[in-house]
Amino acid sequence: MSTTHPTGPDAAGPGDSSRTVREAMADRLLRAATRSGAQLVSEAAVLVQGAAVLADPIAGAVYSTPATAAADGVHAAAHPQDHPHHVQRPAAGAVLVLHPAPTMTAEHVRLVATTTAALLEVRGQRAAELRAEQMRLHSTLLRLLLAGHTTSVTDTVRAGGLTHVTLYRLTGPDIPTAHQVLWRAVRPSLAGHGGACALIGEVDGELLVAELHHGSDDGRVLRLVSRVSERHNLLAGLAGPLPLAETPTAHADAAAARHSATPAHRIVPADAVGTPQLARLLPPGPYTAWARSVLSPLTPDHRHLLLVRLRTGSAPRAATALGLSPGTVRTRLRGVAALLDADLDDITVQAHLLLALRAPTRGDGQGEGEGEGRPKSDRQARPEKLPSGILDTDAARTWAVGLVGGLEPHLRIALACWLRHHARTAPAATELHVHRTTLTTWLTRCAERLGQNLADAAVRAELHLALEATAKDGDDPRALPRRGGRTYRRL
C-alpha cells in the first residue's frame, strides 16, 4: 500500500513539536486505526516520511508501506543490530519497524512509533476477544469434517469449489501458545485465501490444521506450519492432498506419519513413510504382481488399518491415530492376520507388508475377491518370503549397502538381533550375551552412524530389509568373539 505525502496544516514537519501538531498526529493515527491495521501502518509511514512495516516472526511482513520495504523491515526486526537507523516497537505479537527520513527529529519518530504500536495493541486485543469465538467455530468445523459431514463444512466456508484437503497433526510441549501464534500467522478466514481455506483448531490435545483447496495448495500454510514447528518444538505429520470425503483417512495417515518426525525433520509427509526409496528401485512387474497377490484377501479398510499399524509400530498407537479403542484395533488386526495367514509381529512380515502396501496396486483392475475358485497357492503369495527377482537385484543390493554397509560387524549383529526381538533390548541382550547397557550403547552408535531414528517402526522395517539383503555368514550372535566371559572384543 502506498500513500502520497500530505502537505498543509496536517503534515508533521521535522522541527514542529508543538502540542497542536502532536494532537493532530495522534488524531490522524487514531482515525486510521478505526479503518484497518494496514491503513494505520500506512499513516505511520506518511508521518515519518519514510517506510513502516509490521513484521511477524512467523508470517513475515503483515503490513508494509511501501510494499518494497517489506523484506528490509522483516530483516530489521530479526537483526536490529544491522539496522541502527530503524526504530522498532513490539506491537500485538509482532514488531513495528519505522525507517524515517533523515530530516525527521528523533522525538517525533519516537512519538509516532509509540502511538502506532499502542493502537496496534488495542486492535490486537479487540481481535483477541473475537478470536476465541472464531477458534471454537474452527474446532467445530474440524470435528464435523472428521465425522464425514463435508457438505455442512463446505456450506459454512464461503469459498466454493473446494474439493480436497491437506491435513496437519501437530503435538508439542505448548500447543495453546503454538495455536495462538499459528492463528496470527495464517490469519484464517472462512471466506478463504487465494482459492483455499484454512481451518485451525485444538482437537483432543493436538493442533489440527486442515487446508481446503481445489486439489493443490500453494505451500503457504506448509511454510507457516514449518516455522511454528521450529519455534515451538512441535512434531507434525502431513497427509494429502486427498478428496474431502477421505478426510478421516488423511487424519489417520497424518498421525502415523508424525511417528517418523524428529527434531531434525519436524514435518513428515505420509507418503514419505515406509520404504519409499526402495519401492522405486524394485522391478515393477514382479513387484506389483507379488504385492497384488499378497494383499488380495484384504479390503481397502483392512489395508489402511494395516498400514497405520505398521507405520505407528503398535496397536495402541494405531488406535490413537484411527480414533478407535486399542481392543477394537487388536480384534481387527487379528482378523487381518487370519486373512493373510501371517504373524503381524514378525519383523520380516512387517517389512514385506510395508513393501506390498507401497506397490502401485491401485487402479490395476484387481477387485476384491478376484481369484476366488483358484487354489490358494495360485491366488495368494505369502508375506514371509519375497520371491526371487525383487530384492535380490543389483539396484536393491546397492541401496542396502548404501544404508547399512558402513556398520561394523558387531553393530550389524546387534542391530539385526534387536530387530528380530521386536526392538526390545532385554531379550536381545540375553541372546547376544551382553549387558543391556552395552547393547543400548551399540544401538545408539548404530543410530548415529546410520543417521536414522530407530524409534520409528518404518525405519526399523527398512533397516531389516537392508540387513537381510546384505547378510553375511558371520551375522550370528554366536559369532561375536569374546574375551573374559561377557566382555566383547572388537573384530
N, C-alpha and C positions, 0 to 999 in steps of 0.2 A: 504494500500500500504506500502510495506516495502522495504528499500534500504540499502545495506551494507555500512558501514562507509568507506570512501576512505582513502587511505594513499598516501603520496608523497607530492609534492610541492603545490597541490591544497588544501590539508587538512588544516583546520584552527586550529592551536594549541592553547591551553588555555592561553599561555602567549605572543603570537605573535600579536602585534597591529601595525605592520609596514604598511606604505602606500601601498606597493605592495600587501600584504595579503588582505587588505581591498578592494582594487580594484579587486583582484581575487575573493573574496567572492561576491561582488556586481555583477561581470560578471556571476558567476555561477547562482545566483538568477535570473538575467535577462534572461539568456538562458532558465532556467526552466519555467519562466513566459510566454515565447513565445510558449511553448508547451501546458501547461494546468495549471489550478489552483491547481489540485491535485499534479502535479509534483513540483510546486512552494512550496507548504506546505511540501512535502516530502524532498525537498532540504534544507528547513529551519531546519527540524528535524535533518538532517545529520550534518549541520553546528554547531548546538548546542549540538550534540552528545546525543540527548535525544528524546523527543516527541514534536510534533507540531499538533495542532488541530485548524481548523476553525469552530467555533461554532456559529450557528444561533439561536437566542432566540426562534424561532418558529419551525424550521425544525430539530434542534439538531445539530449533527456533520455533517458538509458538507464534509470536507476532514479530514482525520486523518492518521498520521504516527507515530507509528504503529497503526493498526486498533484497538488494545486492549486499546489504550489510549483515545478512543472516549468518553466514559462515564465520565472519570476523567476530560477531557477537558471541556465538557459541564457543569459539576458541578462547575469547577473552574470559568467559565465565569459567572455563576449565583450567585456564592458565593465566590468572590475573597478573602474575609477575612479568609476563611478556607484553602486557598492555598497560603501562603506567598512566597513560593519558585517558583511560576509560574510567568511568565512575560506575560502581556496582552497588546494588542493594538487593538483599533477599526479599522475595515477594511471592507469596502464595505457593510455596514449594518450588519456586523457580528462582532465577536470578535476572534482575533488571540491569541491563548494560547500556549506559549512555556514552556516546562519543561526541562531545560538544565541539563546537567551532572554537578555534584558538582565541577568538576575541571575547568569549563568554567568561564572566567572572566565576571564580570557584564557589563563592557564596550562592550565586544564582543557580549554578548547576546542582549544588547540593540540595537546594530547596526544591528544585524540580524533581530530582531523584527521590527525595524523601516523600514528597507529596504523592508522586505517582506510585511508589511502592506501597504507601498506605492505602491508596484507593484500590490497588490490585489486591491487597489483602482483604479489603471489605468485599470486593467482588468474589474472591475465593471463599470467604466464609459463607456468603449467600449461596454460592454454588454447592458448598459442602452440606448446607441444610437441605437442599433439594436432592443431593446425591444419594442420601440414604434411601429415599423412596425409589429412586431410579435403580439402585443396586438391588433392592428387593424385587423389583419388576424383572430385572435381568435374570436373577436366580430362578424366579418362577418360570420364565420362558425357557430357561435351560432345562429345568425338570420336565416341562411339557415336551421339549424336543427329545429328551432321552426316553420319555414314555411313548414316543411314536406319534404325538399329536402335531405333526408338521404343519398341517393346514392352519391350525389355530395360531401357530407361531408366525407363519408367513403372512397371515391376515393382519397380525398385530404390527409386524415390521413393515414400514411404509416404503418398501423398495421392491417393486415387482420383478418377477422372473428369476428369483434366487432359487437355484436348483441343487447346489452342492454345499457341503460343509467341510471345513478343515478344523480339527479339534485338537486342543492342547490340554493336558492334565499336568498340573504343577504341584509339587509338595516342597516344603522347606520349613525352616525354623520360625518364620514370622509371616504367615500367609496374609493376615489382615493388613499389615503395612504394605506388603507387596501388592495386594489388591488395590489399595488406595493409589499407589504410585503408578501402577499399570493403567488404572482408570484415567488418571490425569493425562498420561502419555497418549493413550489411544483416543481419548475423548469420544467414547462410543455414543452413537445416536441411533434411535430406531428408524430414522429416515435414511440411514445408510451413508456410506462414504465411498464415492467413486464406483458405484455399482455393487458395493458389498456392505455388509452389516456385521458388526462385531458384538457378540453377547459375552459379558464377563460377569462371573459370579462365584461365590464360595458354595460348593456343594459337597456335603459330607466331609468337611475338613480339608478339601482340596480347592485349589484355584482352577477353575474351568473356564476356558476361552473357546468359544465357537465362532468361527468366521464363516458367515453365509455369503455365497457368491454364485457366479454363473458357470462354474466349472474350473476356474483357475483364479488364483489370487496374485496380487502384485508384490507380495513379500513384505508389505508394510507392517502387518501385525507380527509376523515372524521376527522382524528386526527388533521391534519393541519388546516382545516377549524375551528375546535373547538378551537384550540389555538389562531388563529387570531381573532375569535369572542370574546373570553375573553379579549384579549389585547386591542382591538379596539372598544369594546362595540357594537358589531353587534348582530342582531337578525336574525335567519335563519330558513327557512322551508326546509325540506328534503323530496324528493319523489323518489321512485324507490327501487330496480331495475325494470325497465319496458322496453319492447321492443322499439327499436329506433323509430318505427312508432308511438308510443304513447308518444313521447316527448312533444307535446302540452298539453296532459293530465297531464303529470308529472309537467310541468311548472305551470299549474293552481293549482294542488294539493299542490305544494311546497309553493305557495303564501298563500293558505288557511291555511296550517299548521303553517306558520310564525305568523299568528294572535294569535296563542296559545303560542308563545315564550315569555319568561320573562327573566330578568337578572339572575334569579336562574336556568332557563332551556333555554339556548340560542339557542339550535338547537332542533327543534321538528319534528319528522318524521310524514309524512302524515297519516300513519296507526296508530298513537297514538292519533288521534283527533276524538272525537265523541263517548263517552261511550264505549270504547273497553273492559274495565274490566267487566262492566255489561253484555255486549253481550256474554261473555264467560260463564256467570253464568246461562243464561236462558235455559230452556229445549229446545233442538234443534228441536224436532218435531213440536210442536205448534208454536214456534217462527218462524221457517223458513216458515211454511205454511202461517202464518199471513202476514209476510213480503212479500212473493211472491204475495199474494192476493192484498195487499195494492199497491204495485208497478206495478201491471200488466198492467195498461194503459200507462206506461212510456217507452220510448225508452232509449237505453244506453246514448244518448246525453242528454235527459231530466234528467236522474238520475245524471249524472255528474254535470249538471248545478245546480240541486237541492242540491247536496252535497256541492258544493263550496259555494252556498248561505247560507246554514245552518252553515258551518264552519266559514265563514267570518263575518256573522252577519248582513249584509246589502247588498242591491243591488249595490250601488256604489263600495263597496269593492270587491264584486264578479266580477263586471265589470272590475276592475283593474286586478284582478287575471286572468281573462279569456282573457284580451286584447280586450274587447268589450266596446261599449258605454253604460252608465247607462240606457239610454232609450231602447236600444235593450235588455238588460238583464231584465228590468222590463216587457217588452212586452212578452218575452219568459216565464218569471215566471208566468204571468197571464194565459198563456196557460197551464202551468203545474198545476196551481191551479184549472183551469176548469176541467182538466182531472181527478184530484184527488177529485174534489168537496169538497175542504177544504180551510180554511183560513191559508195561509202560515205565517201570522204574529202572529198567536196564539202560545203561548209558549208550550202548550201541544202538538199541532200538530207538531211543530218543534222537540220536544224531541222524539216523537214517530216515526217521519220520519227518524231521525238520527239512531234510533234503527233499523228501517226497512232496511235502507241502509247498516247497519253493518252486517246484517244477511247473511249467506253463501248461497245466491240465485244464484250465477253464476254457470253455467255448470250443472244445475239441470234439464235441459230439458224444462224449461218454456220459450217458444218462445214468441216473440212479437205478440200480438193479440190473444194468446191462451185463450180459454174460450169464444170466441165470440159465440153468439147464446144462451148462458145461461142467466138466469135472473141476473140482476146486483147484487142482494143481495148474489147470489151464487158465482159470479165471483170476486167481489172486496170488500174487507173489508174497513172500514173507519178508517182514521188515528186519529180521535178524541178520540177513546177509545180502550184500549187494551182488548182483550178477556181474560177470566179467565184462570188461569194456566200459565201465562207468568211472570208478575211482582209480583203476589201475592203468591210467593213461599218463603220457608224459606231462601233459598240462596239469593234471591233478597232482602228480608227484612233485612237480616244480613248485606248485602252490604250497604243498605240505612242507617241503624242505625250507621254503622261504619263511614259513610260520614257526616251525619248531626245530629246524635244523641246527640252530646255534646253541641249543641246550647241551650241557654236559651230561654224560651218561647217567650219573646218579640222580640228576634232576629229572631226566626223561623217565627213569624208572619210578621215581617217587610220584611224579605228576600222573602218570598212567595208572598207577595203583590207587591213588587218591580218587581219580575219576571213576574207576571201577567200583569204588566203595561209596558212590553217590555223594562225593565231596564231603565225606565225614572223616575227620582226622584220626580219631581214636582207633577204629578198626584198620585203617590203612597203616598207621604206625605199628600196630600189632603184627600185621603181615610182613612189614619191612624190617621188624625187629629193631626199631629205633624209638627214641623218646618222642612224645608228641611235640615237645618244643623244637626238637631237631627237624621234624617234618614240617612244622609251621614255618621255620626259618627257610627251609628249602622252597616251600611254596611261595614265600614272599620273594625269593630270588627269581623263581620262575615268572611271577607276575611282572617283576621289574625288567627282566631281560626280554620277555615277550612283548611288553607294553600292552598287556591285556588285563581286563578286570575279571578275576577268577570267581567273583561273586555272581557273575552273570551266567545264567543257565545256558543261554545260546552260545556264549563264548566257550563254555566247558564242552558243549557238544562239538563245536568246531575244532577245538584242540584235540578231542578224542579222535575225530576223523583224521586229523593230520598225523597224530601219533600212530594210528593204525596203518596209514599209507606209508609211513617211513619206519615201520617196525623192524628191529634188528634181532638177531638170535640172542643177544645178551640182554634184551629188555625184559628181565625177570627179577623179581625181588630177591630170589635166591642167588643171583649173580653179583650182588653187592659184595665186594671184598671187605673183609673185616680184620680188625686188629685189636686184641684185648677185649673180648666179649662183644659189647654192642657199639664199640667205637668204630666210626666209619673212616676208611682211608681213601683219599682221593685217587681215582683211577689214573 
